[in-house]
Amino acid sequence: MADTLTITDNRTGKTYEVPIADGTIRATDLRQIRAGADDGGLATYDPAFMNTAACRSRITFIDGERGILEYRGYPIEQLAEKSTYLETAYLVIFGELPTEAQLQQWTREITFHTMLHENIKKLMDGYQYDAHPMGAFLSTVGAFSTFYPDAKKIFDEKSRLKQVHRLIAKVPTIAAYAYRHSIGRPYVYPDNDLSFTGNFLNMLFKMTELKYQPNPVLERALDVLFILHADHEQNCSTSAMRSIGSSHADPYSAMAGAAAALYGPLHGGANEAVLRMLNEIGSVANVPAFIKRVKGGEGRLMGFGHRVYKSYDPRAKIIKQTADQVFEVTGKNPLLEIALELERIALQDDYFVTRKLYPNVDFYSGLIYQAMSFPVDMFPVLFAIPRTSGWIAQWEEMLLDPEQKIARPKQIYTGAKRRDYVALASRK
Ligand code: CMC
């Protein structure tokens, strides 16, 4: 017997059978139930999508209760240990780990597309001298749609692949230009002899030396952080990417919107907010008072809690190990002691325990980035670079899914009833 849900409408005594598939019922199956005399049928009300699946996806699996994260079936722990960001990006986008030949070809394509059109420099020169790099990043990604009008051919597979190469290859260059602009230093062109992350460090930090040599430990640590951030199923920015993409906008326009969603302090801006919070706390001695304020409703413990994870975020575990390797090279970040004390106290405090609030990916990533000399403003940009692979994969999956249409949630109207226009002179 097929799984069904039997619903009895107490108002009419009628009974309805609604199929259950994959742990869900179809919201449109509820429409057969009348909600009132002249309505379009019963709907569900789910602000912030707390319990609504909006798509089927084969990209990322998360079990929030058990702290499991997998890309295309591969556990994040194995990818962080054995893979590289470029290989993981390939996996996330194309669904399988590449063969040696595929990886070579992919790496060649990405390397080939790292440079930006020279006019992008002029565009970025127009930003205020102290422009936040994330603001500059997201608007430059949007501007790309004017440089690559061929991207509008979203149902042309070859064209889509071209934009995939461009996006993955160019986001580190945009990010580095945004950073160099914000500190008033000349832009550094890509060095295609270096790895993906090695070249990124080159474009950020190269000064007058002829050839920039990235520190291999820091280069690998950044690569691991990029792997951890590649995708995270239907989060706020990915939903924005899918939603904008569902109107058949080009991928650059859609990604500008996704990056804007990532900018917020509750999402990708959280790592920046964690650093500001640690600075504000100032010392280990002030931690108990800070926790008390959070429990009293004065602000949040940034880097804690997650909509999906109700146990330790598996990414945070890996990041903690990476932090140790980075600090061996850079020296300990003095804010680490405060972070460790916050975690220690929070993990045994009833307020956090009962609400299942654990450190998330952003709690320690900012400390690593800061130790690696990234300014705090760059943190959300460092999230956006690897998340580009997830956004692209999810965008393409949405486009090719025959069940998807333009995204258009319903609302419950709570405004004024119909009334007649009042002339200006008669208004009070
Ligand atoms: N500090 C203190 N209390 C918290 C926190 C926190 N960080 N997070 C949630 N709570 C409390 C919240 O006040 C609520 O308590 P009550 O039931 O008494 O009203 C309860 O826990 C449930 O919180 P919620 O806001 O309903 O949970 P949510 O699923 O809507 O929010 C979240 C998820 C990530 C936005 C939230 O936990 C938060 O604001 N965390 C801090 C920001 C942060 O670190 N964001 C990064 C997320 S990971 C990176 C990413 O994927 O973007």
Residues whose N, C-alpha, C, O or C-beta is under 5 A from the ligand:
A	BS01	CMC	P265 L266 H267 G268 A270 G299 R300 L301 M302 G303 F304 G305 H306 R307 R355 N360 V361 D362
